Amino acid sequence: RTLKRLGLAGFKGVSLANWMCLARWESNYNTKATNYNPGSGSTDYGIFQINSR
C-alpha cells in the first residue's frame, strides 16, 4: 500500500506486482543480499541484485 501511495504503481511501465516478484526471487526481500558471479568476476547487490559492472 505504501508503494502505491507513493506513486510507484506503474513506475517505468512496471506494475507493483512485477517489482515485488523481482525482489522476492532475486533477494528474498533481503536488502543486504550479495551474490558473486565467478564467470564475470562481478557481484550483484541488494534487493534487486544490481550488478557491479
Biopython code that builds the backbone (N, CA, C, O; Angstrom):
import numpy as np
from Bio.PDB.StructureBuilder import StructureBuilder

atoms = [
    (1, "ARG", "N", (0.815, -1.196, 0.000)),
    (1, "ARG", "CA", (0.000, 0.000, 0.000)),
    (1, "ARG", "C", (0.857, 1.258, 0.000)),
    (1, "ARG", "O", (0.533, 2.251, -0.652)),
    (2, "THR", "N", (1.942, 1.196, 0.734)),
    (2, "THR", "CA", (2.816, 2.367, 0.815)),
    (2, "THR", "C", (3.426, 2.683, -0.541)),
    (2, "THR", "O", (3.462, 3.843, -0.952)),
    (3, "LEU", "N", (3.904, 1.665, -1.235)),
    (3, "LEU", "CA", (4.495, 1.896, -2.554)),
    (3, "LEU", "C", (3.471, 2.477, -3.518)),
    (3, "LEU", "O", (3.790, 3.367, -4.306)),
    (4, "LYS", "N", (2.262, 1.985, -3.458)),
    (4, "LYS", "CA", (1.202, 2.505, -4.321)),
    (4, "LYS", "C", (0.904, 3.956, -3.966)),
    (4, "LYS", "O", (0.760, 4.796, -4.854)),
    (5, "ARG", "N", (0.813, 4.251, -2.685)),
    (5, "ARG", "CA", (0.532, 5.609, -2.227)),
    (5, "ARG", "C", (1.634, 6.570, -2.666)),
    (5, "ARG", "O", (1.368, 7.739, -2.943)),
    (6, "LEU", "N", (2.857, 6.083, -2.729)),
    (6, "LEU", "CA", (3.983, 6.923, -3.143)),
    (6, "LEU", "C", (4.113, 7.059, -4.657)),
    (6, "LEU", "O", (5.033, 7.711, -5.149)),
    (7, "GLY", "N", (3.189, 6.442, -5.394)),
    (7, "GLY", "CA", (3.165, 6.602, -6.842)),
    (7, "GLY", "C", (4.018, 5.628, -7.623)),
    (7, "GLY", "O", (4.333, 5.885, -8.785)),
    (8, "LEU", "N", (4.401, 4.515, -7.015)),
    (8, "LEU", "CA", (5.267, 3.575, -7.714)),
    (8, "LEU", "C", (4.513, 2.548, -8.546)),
    (8, "LEU", "O", (5.126, 1.799, -9.306)),
    (9, "ALA", "N", (3.205, 2.503, -8.414)),
    (9, "ALA", "CA", (2.421, 1.593, -9.255)),
    (9, "ALA", "C", (2.543, 2.071, -10.698)),
    (9, "ALA", "O", (2.160, 3.198, -11.011)),
    (10, "GLY", "N", (3.060, 1.245, -11.557)),
    (10, "GLY", "CA", (3.236, 1.612, -12.957)),
    (10, "GLY", "C", (4.507, 2.390, -13.243)),
    (10, "GLY", "O", (4.681, 2.875, -14.361)),
    (11, "PHE", "N", (5.401, 2.527, -12.273)),
    (11, "PHE", "CA", (6.659, 3.245, -12.481)),
    (11, "PHE", "C", (7.438, 2.601, -13.617)),
    (11, "PHE", "O", (7.666, 1.392, -13.620)),
    (12, "LYS", "N", (7.840, 3.414, -14.574)),
    (12, "LYS", "CA", (8.552, 2.940, -15.772)),
    (12, "LYS", "C", (7.764, 1.855, -16.500)),
    (12, "LYS", "O", (8.343, 1.013, -17.186)),
    (13, "GLY", "N", (6.433, 1.880, -16.347)),
    (13, "GLY", "CA", (5.572, 0.919, -17.027)),
    (13, "GLY", "C", (5.533, -0.454, -16.382)),
    (13, "GLY", "O", (5.015, -1.399, -16.976)),
    (14, "VAL", "N", (6.075, -0.580, -15.168)),
    (14, "VAL", "CA", (6.128, -1.876, -14.483)),
    (14, "VAL", "C", (5.158, -1.864, -13.306)),
    (14, "VAL", "O", (5.142, -0.920, -12.515)),
    (15, "SER", "N", (4.359, -2.905, -13.196)),
    (15, "SER", "CA", (3.378, -2.995, -12.113)),
    (15, "SER", "C", (4.061, -3.272, -10.776)),
    (15, "SER", "O", (5.180, -3.785, -10.732)),
    (16, "LEU", "N", (3.378, -2.930, -9.695)),
    (16, "LEU", "CA", (3.904, -3.244, -8.367)),
    (16, "LEU", "C", (4.072, -4.744, -8.189)),
    (16, "LEU", "O", (5.020, -5.194, -7.546)),
    (17, "ALA", "N", (3.165, -5.509, -8.751)),
    (17, "ALA", "CA", (3.262, -6.971, -8.655)),
    (17, "ALA", "C", (4.572, -7.461, -9.272)),
    (17, "ALA", "O", (5.217, -8.353, -8.720)),
    (18, "ASN", "N", (4.965, -6.894, -10.396)),
    (18, "ASN", "CA", (6.221, -7.304, -11.034)),
    (18, "ASN", "C", (7.440, -6.880, -10.222)),
    (18, "ASN", "O", (8.402, -7.640, -10.113)),
    (19, "TRP", "N", (7.412, -5.667, -9.646)),
    (19, "TRP", "CA", (8.524, -5.226, -8.801)),
    (19, "TRP", "C", (8.661, -6.138, -7.583)),
    (19, "TRP", "O", (9.771, -6.514, -7.207)),
    (20, "MET", "N", (7.528, -6.494, -6.967)),
    (20, "MET", "CA", (7.554, -7.360, -5.787)),
    (20, "MET", "C", (8.047, -8.761, -6.139)),
    (20, "MET", "O", (8.802, -9.367, -5.380)),
    (21, "CYS", "N", (7.624, -9.267, -7.277)),
    (21, "CYS", "CA", (8.063, -10.586, -7.730)),
    (21, "CYS", "C", (9.578, -10.577, -7.963)),
    (21, "CYS", "O", (10.278, -11.507, -7.564)),
    (22, "LEU", "N", (10.070, -9.537, -8.601)),
    (22, "LEU", "CA", (11.505, -9.414, -8.849)),
    (22, "LEU", "C", (12.288, -9.398, -7.539)),
    (22, "LEU", "O", (13.285, -10.107, -7.401)),
    (23, "ALA", "N", (11.840, -8.592, -6.580)),
    (23, "ALA", "CA", (12.524, -8.504, -5.290)),
    (23, "ALA", "C", (12.497, -9.839, -4.552)),
    (23, "ALA", "O", (13.479, -10.218, -3.913)),
    (24, "ARG", "N", (11.390, -10.542, -4.638)),
    (24, "ARG", "CA", (11.265, -11.842, -3.958)),
    (24, "ARG", "C", (12.241, -12.864, -4.525)),
    (24, "ARG", "O", (12.952, -13.530, -3.772)),
    (25, "TRP", "N", (12.278, -12.990, -5.842)),
    (25, "TRP", "CA", (13.091, -14.042, -6.456)),
    (25, "TRP", "C", (14.562, -13.688, -6.558)),
    (25, "TRP", "O", (15.403, -14.587, -6.572)),
    (26, "GLU", "N", (14.899, -12.414, -6.629)),
    (26, "GLU", "CA", (16.311, -12.024, -6.713)),
    (26, "GLU", "C", (17.008, -12.049, -5.356)),
    (26, "GLU", "O", (18.169, -12.449, -5.266)),
    (27, "SER", "N", (16.302, -11.618, -4.282)),
    (27, "SER", "CA", (16.974, -11.466, -2.991)),
    (27, "SER", "C", (16.168, -11.949, -1.795)),
    (27, "SER", "O", (16.633, -11.863, -0.659)),
    (28, "ASN", "N", (14.962, -12.456, -2.041)),
    (28, "ASN", "CA", (14.056, -12.832, -0.945)),
    (28, "ASN", "C", (13.820, -11.633, -0.023)),
    (28, "ASN", "O", (13.718, -11.782, 1.195)),
    (29, "TYR", "N", (13.734, -10.446, -0.625)),
    (29, "TYR", "CA", (13.493, -9.171, 0.064)),
    (29, "TYR", "C", (14.639, -8.752, 0.986)),
    (29, "TYR", "O", (14.444, -7.916, 1.867)),
    (30, "ASN", "N", (15.812, -9.313, 0.797)),
    (30, "ASN", "CA", (16.966, -9.003, 1.641)),
    (30, "ASN", "C", (17.752, -7.849, 1.027)),
    (30, "ASN", "O", (18.395, -8.019, -0.009)),
    (31, "THR", "N", (17.704, -6.686, 1.654)),
    (31, "THR", "CA", (18.400, -5.509, 1.115)),
    (31, "THR", "C", (19.914, -5.633, 1.209)),
    (31, "THR", "O", (20.633, -4.889, 0.541)),
    (32, "LYS", "N", (20.411, -6.558, 2.024)),
    (32, "LYS", "CA", (21.857, -6.758, 2.183)),
    (32, "LYS", "C", (22.383, -7.931, 1.359)),
    (32, "LYS", "O", (23.540, -8.320, 1.515)),
    (33, "ALA", "N", (21.562, -8.493, 0.496)),
    (33, "ALA", "CA", (21.965, -9.659, -0.301)),
    (33, "ALA", "C", (23.112, -9.301, -1.246)),
    (33, "ALA", "O", (23.118, -8.234, -1.860)),
    (34, "THR", "N", (24.080, -10.212, -1.350)),
    (34, "THR", "CA", (25.157, -10.098, -2.335)),
    (34, "THR", "C", (25.378, -11.474, -2.947)),
    (34, "THR", "O", (25.286, -12.490, -2.258)),
    (35, "ASN", "N", (25.666, -11.501, -4.223)),
    (35, "ASN", "CA", (25.951, -12.747, -4.927)),
    (35, "ASN", "C", (27.103, -12.517, -5.892)),
    (35, "ASN", "O", (27.031, -11.661, -6.774)),
    (36, "TYR", "N", (28.157, -13.287, -5.714)),
    (36, "TYR", "CA", (29.332, -13.204, -6.575)),
    (36, "TYR", "C", (29.116, -14.065, -7.813)),
    (36, "TYR", "O", (28.641, -15.196, -7.715)),
    (37, "ASN", "N", (29.467, -13.527, -8.975)),
    (37, "ASN", "CA", (29.355, -14.232, -10.250)),
    (37, "ASN", "C", (30.762, -14.587, -10.730)),
    (37, "ASN", "O", (31.441, -13.742, -11.315)),
    (38, "PRO", "N", (31.212, -15.825, -10.493)),
    (38, "PRO", "CA", (32.591, -16.189, -10.829)),
    (38, "PRO", "C", (32.917, -16.083, -12.315)),
    (38, "PRO", "O", (34.058, -15.789, -12.671)),
    (39, "GLY", "N", (31.957, -16.311, -13.173)),
    (39, "GLY", "CA", (32.214, -16.242, -14.611)),
    (39, "GLY", "C", (32.649, -14.867, -15.076)),
    (39, "GLY", "O", (33.535, -14.740, -15.921)),
    (40, "SER", "N", (32.024, -13.836, -14.524)),
    (40, "SER", "CA", (32.337, -12.468, -14.936)),
    (40, "SER", "C", (33.173, -11.719, -13.908)),
    (40, "SER", "O", (33.707, -10.648, -14.195)),
    (41, "GLY", "N", (33.287, -12.288, -12.701)),
    (41, "GLY", "CA", (34.024, -11.613, -11.643)),
    (41, "GLY", "C", (33.271, -10.441, -11.044)),
    (41, "GLY", "O", (33.854, -9.633, -10.321)),
    (42, "SER", "N", (31.996, -10.340, -11.332)),
    (42, "SER", "CA", (31.188, -9.239, -10.821)),
    (42, "SER", "C", (30.360, -9.710, -9.623)),
    (42, "SER", "O", (30.288, -10.902, -9.326)),
    (43, "THR", "N", (29.743, -8.749, -8.950)),
    (43, "THR", "CA", (28.905, -9.049, -7.793)),
    (43, "THR", "C", (27.568, -8.344, -7.956)),
    (43, "THR", "O", (27.505, -7.222, -8.457)),
    (44, "ASP", "N", (26.498, -9.013, -7.529)),
    (44, "ASP", "CA", (25.153, -8.436, -7.529)),
    (44, "ASP", "C", (24.827, -8.003, -6.106)),
    (44, "ASP", "O", (25.128, -8.717, -5.149)),
    (45, "TYR", "N", (24.204, -6.821, -5.970)),
    (45, "TYR", "CA", (23.949, -6.246, -4.651)),
    (45, "TYR", "C", (22.491, -5.859, -4.456)),
    (45, "TYR", "O", (21.826, -5.395, -5.382)),
    (46, "GLY", "N", (22.006, -6.059, -3.232)),
    (46, "GLY", "CA", (20.742, -5.506, -2.787)),
    (46, "GLY", "C", (19.495, -6.257, -3.192)),
    (46, "GLY", "O", (19.548, -7.347, -3.762)),
    (47, "ILE", "N", (18.374, -5.642, -2.880)),
    (47, "ILE", "CA", (17.068, -6.264, -3.066)),
    (47, "ILE", "C", (16.782, -6.590, -4.533)),
    (47, "ILE", "O", (16.087, -7.563, -4.825)),
    (48, "PHE", "N", (17.313, -5.782, -5.459)),
    (48, "PHE", "CA", (17.103, -6.039, -6.885)),
    (48, "PHE", "C", (18.330, -6.649, -7.553)),
    (48, "PHE", "O", (18.342, -6.842, -8.769)),
    (49, "GLN", "N", (19.363, -6.955, -6.769)),
    (49, "GLN", "CA", (20.579, -7.598, -7.263)),
    (49, "GLN", "C", (21.186, -6.838, -8.447)),
    (49, "GLN", "O", (21.366, -7.388, -9.534)),
    (50, "ILE", "N", (21.490, -5.579, -8.212)),
    (50, "ILE", "CA", (22.105, -4.719, -9.226)),
    (50, "ILE", "C", (23.575, -5.100, -9.364)),
    (50, "ILE", "O", (24.296, -5.196, -8.371)),
    (51, "ASN", "N", (24.009, -5.313, -10.589)),
    (51, "ASN", "CA", (25.349, -5.810, -10.880)),
    (51, "ASN", "C", (26.391, -4.712, -10.743)),
    (51, "ASN", "O", (26.129, -3.545, -11.034)),
    (52, "SER", "N", (27.587, -5.109, -10.292)),
    (52, "SER", "CA", (28.683, -4.166, -10.071)),
    (52, "SER", "C", (29.325, -3.674, -11.362)),
    (52, "SER", "O", (30.092, -2.711, -11.351)),
    (53, "ARG", "N", (29.018, -4.324, -12.458)),
    (53, "ARG", "CA", (29.618, -3.885, -13.720)),
    (53, "ARG", "C", (28.589, -3.183, -14.491)),
    (53, "ARG", "O", (28.857, -2.718, -15.598)),
]
sb = StructureBuilder()
sb.init_structure("model")
sb.init_model(0)
sb.init_chain("A")
sb.init_seg("    ")
for serial, (resi, resn, name, xyz) in enumerate(atoms, 1):
    if name == "N":
        sb.init_residue(resn, " ", resi, " ")
    sb.init_atom(name, np.array(xyz, "f"), 0.0, 1.0, " ", f" {name:<3s}", serial, name[0])
structure = sb.get_structure()
